[in-house]
Structure formats: structure tokens, C-alpha cells
């Protein structure tokens, strides 16, 4: 996965201050990867 593809996620992932947000971002990333494989 290239960082250029998800710049917003890359920026937000550098601010894992709130576990809930970090968890949600992880779920979103997993979903994006899953959708790419279809």
C-alpha cells in the first residue's frame, strides 16, 4: 500500500491519541484493502 494513495489516513494515523479513532481508521483501512482485492 502506497502512502500517496491514502494521504489523509497517513496523516491521521500519526495522531493515535484517541483509541476509538485509531480503531475506526484501522477498520476503514482494512475495508479499503478488502475492496481492492475484489
PyMOL Python script that loads the backbone (N, CA, C, O; Angstrom):
from pymol import cmd

cmd.read_pdbstr("""\
ATOM      1  N   UNK A   1       0.839  -1.202   0.000  1.00  0.00           N
ATOM      2  CA  UNK A   1       0.000   0.000   0.000  1.00  0.00           C
ATOM      3  C   UNK A   1       0.875   1.254   0.000  1.00  0.00           C
ATOM      4  O   UNK A   1       1.769   1.408   0.832  1.00  0.00           O
ATOM      5  N   UNK A   2       0.598   2.136  -0.945  1.00  0.00           N
ATOM      6  CA  UNK A   2       1.389   3.352  -1.035  1.00  0.00           C
ATOM      7  C   UNK A   2       0.780   4.449  -0.155  1.00  0.00           C
ATOM      8  O   UNK A   2      -0.439   4.595  -0.075  1.00  0.00           O
ATOM      9  N   UNK A   3       1.635   5.196   0.487  1.00  0.00           N
ATOM     10  CA  UNK A   3       1.144   6.266   1.359  1.00  0.00           C
ATOM     11  C   UNK A   3       0.453   7.356   0.553  1.00  0.00           C
ATOM     12  O   UNK A   3      -0.457   8.021   1.048  1.00  0.00           O
ATOM     13  N   UNK A   4       0.883   7.534  -0.678  1.00  0.00           N
ATOM     14  CA  UNK A   4       0.281   8.564  -1.529  1.00  0.00           C
ATOM     15  C   UNK A   4      -1.189   8.269  -1.810  1.00  0.00           C
ATOM     16  O   UNK A   4      -1.971   9.175  -2.095  1.00  0.00           O
ATOM     17  N   UNK A   5      -1.549   7.004  -1.726  1.00  0.00           N
ATOM     18  CA  UNK A   5      -2.909   6.594  -2.044  1.00  0.00           C
ATOM     19  C   UNK A   5      -3.890   7.048  -0.957  1.00  0.00           C
ATOM     20  O   UNK A   5      -5.045   7.366  -1.243  1.00  0.00           O
ATOM     21  N   UNK A   6      -3.421   7.073   0.277  1.00  0.00           N
ATOM     22  CA  UNK A   6      -4.296   7.462   1.394  1.00  0.00           C
ATOM     23  C   UNK A   6      -3.595   8.506   2.262  1.00  0.00           C
ATOM     24  O   UNK A   6      -3.239   8.226   3.407  1.00  0.00           O
ATOM     25  N   UNK A   7      -3.398   9.705   1.719  1.00  0.00           N
ATOM     26  CA  UNK A   7      -2.662  10.732   2.478  1.00  0.00           C
ATOM     27  C   UNK A   7      -3.361  11.115   3.772  1.00  0.00           C
ATOM     28  O   UNK A   7      -2.711  11.349   4.791  1.00  0.00           O
ATOM     29  N   UNK A   8      -4.699  11.179   3.731  1.00  0.00           N
ATOM     30  CA  UNK A   8      -5.435  11.577   4.927  1.00  0.00           C
ATOM     31  C   UNK A   8      -5.257  10.532   6.026  1.00  0.00           C
ATOM     32  O   UNK A   8      -5.018  10.867   7.186  1.00  0.00           O
ATOM     33  N   UNK A   9      -5.375   9.272   5.645  1.00  0.00           N
ATOM     34  CA  UNK A   9      -5.197   8.196   6.629  1.00  0.00           C
ATOM     35  C   UNK A   9      -3.790   8.231   7.204  1.00  0.00           C
ATOM     36  O   UNK A   9      -3.598   8.047   8.406  1.00  0.00           O
ATOM     37  N   UNK A  10      -2.812   8.468   6.347  1.00  0.00           N
ATOM     38  CA  UNK A  10      -1.416   8.519   6.806  1.00  0.00           C
ATOM     39  C   UNK A  10      -1.228   9.630   7.832  1.00  0.00           C
ATOM     40  O   UNK A  10      -0.554   9.448   8.846  1.00  0.00           O
ATOM     41  N   UNK A  11      -1.829  10.775   7.557  1.00  0.00           N
ATOM     42  CA  UNK A  11      -1.715  11.909   8.491  1.00  0.00           C
ATOM     43  C   UNK A  11      -2.410  11.567   9.809  1.00  0.00           C
ATOM     44  O   UNK A  11      -1.849  11.785  10.883  1.00  0.00           O
ATOM     45  N   UNK A  12      -3.628  11.033   9.727  1.00  0.00           N
ATOM     46  CA  UNK A  12      -4.388  10.735  10.941  1.00  0.00           C
ATOM     47  C   UNK A  12      -3.750   9.616  11.738  1.00  0.00           C
ATOM     48  O   UNK A  12      -3.809   9.606  12.967  1.00  0.00           O
ATOM     49  N   UNK A  13      -3.133   8.665  11.030  1.00  0.00           N
ATOM     50  CA  UNK A  13      -2.535   7.530  11.728  1.00  0.00           C
ATOM     51  C   UNK A  13      -1.326   7.959  12.556  1.00  0.00           C
ATOM     52  O   UNK A  13      -0.876   7.228  13.438  1.00  0.00           O
ATOM     53  N   UNK A  14      -0.809   9.144  12.265  1.00  0.00           N
ATOM     54  CA  UNK A  14       0.324   9.660  13.034  1.00  0.00           C
ATOM     55  C   UNK A  14      -0.147  10.356  14.307  1.00  0.00           C
ATOM     56  O   UNK A  14       0.664  10.840  15.097  1.00  0.00           O
ATOM     57  N   UNK A  15      -1.468  10.401  14.498  1.00  0.00           N
ATOM     58  CA  UNK A  15      -2.020  11.046  15.698  1.00  0.00           C
ATOM     59  C   UNK A  15      -2.923  10.056  16.429  1.00  0.00           C
ATOM     60  O   UNK A  15      -4.114  10.319  16.590  1.00  0.00           O
ATOM     61  N   UNK A  16      -2.372   8.911  16.880  1.00  0.00           N
ATOM     62  CA  UNK A  16      -3.188   7.882  17.534  1.00  0.00           C
ATOM     63  C   UNK A  16      -3.454   8.202  19.001  1.00  0.00           C
ATOM     64  O   UNK A  16      -3.213   7.371  19.878  1.00  0.00           O
ATOM     65  N   UNK A  17      -3.947   9.395  19.261  1.00  0.00           N
ATOM     66  CA  UNK A  17      -4.168   9.816  20.647  1.00  0.00           C
ATOM     67  C   UNK A  17      -5.441   9.205  21.208  1.00  0.00           C
ATOM     68  O   UNK A  17      -5.522   8.898  22.397  1.00  0.00           O
ATOM     69  N   UNK A  18      -6.430   9.032  20.347  1.00  0.00           N
ATOM     70  CA  UNK A  18      -7.718   8.508  20.807  1.00  0.00           C
ATOM     71  C   UNK A  18      -7.902   7.100  20.252  1.00  0.00           C
ATOM     72  O   UNK A  18      -8.009   6.930  19.037  1.00  0.00           O
ATOM     73  N   UNK A  19      -7.943   6.089  21.118  1.00  0.00           N
ATOM     74  CA  UNK A  19      -8.006   4.690  20.684  1.00  0.00           C
ATOM     75  C   UNK A  19      -9.202   4.400  19.776  1.00  0.00           C
ATOM     76  O   UNK A  19      -9.084   3.637  18.817  1.00  0.00           O
ATOM     77  N   UNK A  20     -10.339   5.002  20.074  1.00  0.00           N
ATOM     78  CA  UNK A  20     -11.535   4.762  19.257  1.00  0.00           C
ATOM     79  C   UNK A  20     -11.297   5.195  17.812  1.00  0.00           C
ATOM     80  O   UNK A  20     -11.616   4.468  16.872  1.00  0.00           O
ATOM     81  N   UNK A  21     -10.738   6.378  17.656  1.00  0.00           N
ATOM     82  CA  UNK A  21     -10.463   6.888  16.312  1.00  0.00           C
ATOM     83  C   UNK A  21      -9.449   5.987  15.611  1.00  0.00           C
ATOM     84  O   UNK A  21      -9.593   5.671  14.430  1.00  0.00           O
ATOM     85  N   UNK A  22      -8.430   5.582  16.353  1.00  0.00           N
ATOM     86  CA  UNK A  22      -7.414   4.707  15.791  1.00  0.00           C
ATOM     87  C   UNK A  22      -8.048   3.393  15.332  1.00  0.00           C
ATOM     88  O   UNK A  22      -7.726   2.883  14.259  1.00  0.00           O
ATOM     89  N   UNK A  23      -8.943   2.856  16.144  1.00  0.00           N
ATOM     90  CA  UNK A  23      -9.640   1.610  15.811  1.00  0.00           C
ATOM     91  C   UNK A  23     -10.492   1.780  14.553  1.00  0.00           C
ATOM     92  O   UNK A  23     -10.470   0.932  13.661  1.00  0.00           O
ATOM     93  N   UNK A  24     -11.238   2.875  14.490  1.00  0.00           N
ATOM     94  CA  UNK A  24     -12.099   3.140  13.330  1.00  0.00           C
ATOM     95  C   UNK A  24     -11.255   3.270  12.063  1.00  0.00           C
ATOM     96  O   UNK A  24     -11.618   2.738  11.014  1.00  0.00           O
ATOM     97  N   UNK A  25     -10.142   3.966  12.161  1.00  0.00           N
ATOM     98  CA  UNK A  25      -9.271   4.124  10.993  1.00  0.00           C
ATOM     99  C   UNK A  25      -8.728   2.772  10.540  1.00  0.00           C
ATOM    100  O   UNK A  25      -8.611   2.515   9.342  1.00  0.00           O
ATOM    101  N   UNK A  26      -8.401   1.918  11.489  1.00  0.00           N
ATOM    102  CA  UNK A  26      -7.921   0.582  11.138  1.00  0.00           C
ATOM    103  C   UNK A  26      -8.995  -0.200  10.401  1.00  0.00           C
ATOM    104  O   UNK A  26      -8.709  -0.873   9.411  1.00  0.00           O
ATOM    105  N   UNK A  27     -10.214  -0.116  10.872  1.00  0.00           N
ATOM    106  CA  UNK A  27     -11.331  -0.809  10.222  1.00  0.00           C
ATOM    107  C   UNK A  27     -11.529  -0.276   8.801  1.00  0.00           C
ATOM    108  O   UNK A  27     -11.735  -1.047   7.864  1.00  0.00           O
ATOM    109  N   UNK A  28     -11.466   1.037   8.653  1.00  0.00           N
ATOM    110  CA  UNK A  28     -11.627   1.651   7.332  1.00  0.00           C
ATOM    111  C   UNK A  28     -10.515   1.173   6.399  1.00  0.00           C
ATOM    112  O   UNK A  28     -10.776   0.826   5.247  1.00  0.00           O
ATOM    113  N   UNK A  29      -9.292   1.153   6.887  1.00  0.00           N
ATOM    114  CA  UNK A  29      -8.166   0.719   6.058  1.00  0.00           C
ATOM    115  C   UNK A  29      -8.348  -0.723   5.626  1.00  0.00           C
ATOM    116  O   UNK A  29      -8.126  -1.057   4.463  1.00  0.00           O
ATOM    117  N   UNK A  30      -8.750  -1.578   6.555  1.00  0.00           N
ATOM    118  CA  UNK A  30      -8.980  -2.991   6.238  1.00  0.00           C
ATOM    119  C   UNK A  30     -10.061  -3.109   5.169  1.00  0.00           C
ATOM    120  O   UNK A  30      -9.929  -3.901   4.236  1.00  0.00           O
ATOM    121  N   UNK A  31     -11.122  -2.332   5.299  1.00  0.00           N
ATOM    122  CA  UNK A  31     -12.206  -2.363   4.307  1.00  0.00           C
ATOM    123  C   UNK A  31     -11.711  -1.918   2.938  1.00  0.00           C
ATOM    124  O   UNK A  31     -12.093  -2.505   1.926  1.00  0.00           O
ATOM    125  N   UNK A  32     -10.871  -0.894   2.889  1.00  0.00           N
ATOM    126  CA  UNK A  32     -10.332  -0.414   1.615  1.00  0.00           C
ATOM    127  C   UNK A  32      -9.478  -1.489   0.955  1.00  0.00           C
ATOM    128  O   UNK A  32      -9.577  -1.722  -0.249  1.00  0.00           O
ATOM    129  N   UNK A  33      -8.647  -2.135   1.749  1.00  0.00           N
ATOM    130  CA  UNK A  33      -7.795  -3.205   1.217  1.00  0.00           C
ATOM    131  C   UNK A  33      -8.655  -4.351   0.707  1.00  0.00           C
ATOM    132  O   UNK A  33      -8.374  -4.931  -0.342  1.00  0.00           O
ATOM    133  N   UNK A  34      -9.698  -4.671   1.452  1.00  0.00           N
ATOM    134  CA  UNK A  34     -10.600  -5.757   1.065  1.00  0.00           C
ATOM    135  C   UNK A  34     -11.295  -5.426  -0.258  1.00  0.00           C
ATOM    136  O   UNK A  34     -11.412  -6.280  -1.137  1.00  0.00           O
ATOM    137  N   UNK A  35     -11.752  -4.185  -0.388  1.00  0.00           N
ATOM    138  CA  UNK A  35     -12.453  -3.774  -1.608  1.00  0.00           C
ATOM    139  C   UNK A  35     -11.522  -3.802  -2.818  1.00  0.00           C
ATOM    140  O   UNK A  35     -11.961  -4.091  -3.931  1.00  0.00           O
ATOM    141  N   UNK A  36     -10.251  -3.505  -2.610  1.00  0.00           N
ATOM    142  CA  UNK A  36      -9.293  -3.509  -3.714  1.00  0.00           C
ATOM    143  C   UNK A  36      -9.071  -4.923  -4.250  1.00  0.00           C
ATOM    144  O   UNK A  36      -8.744  -5.103  -5.423  1.00  0.00           O
ATOM    145  N   UNK A  37      -9.249  -5.911  -3.395  1.00  0.00           N
ATOM    146  CA  UNK A  37      -8.989  -7.292  -3.814  1.00  0.00           C
ATOM    147  C   UNK A  37     -10.136  -7.867  -4.631  1.00  0.00           C
ATOM    148  O   UNK A  37      -9.974  -8.883  -5.307  1.00  0.00           O
ATOM    149  N   UNK A  38     -11.287  -7.222  -4.569  1.00  0.00           N
ATOM    150  CA  UNK A  38     -12.448  -7.730  -5.319  1.00  0.00           C
ATOM    151  C   UNK A  38     -12.311  -7.353  -6.801  1.00  0.00           C
ATOM    152  O   UNK A  38     -13.181  -7.685  -7.606  1.00  0.00           O
TER     153      UNK A  38
END
""", "prot")
cmd.dss("prot")
cmd.show_as("cartoon", "prot")
cmd.util.cbc("prot")
cmd.orient("prot")
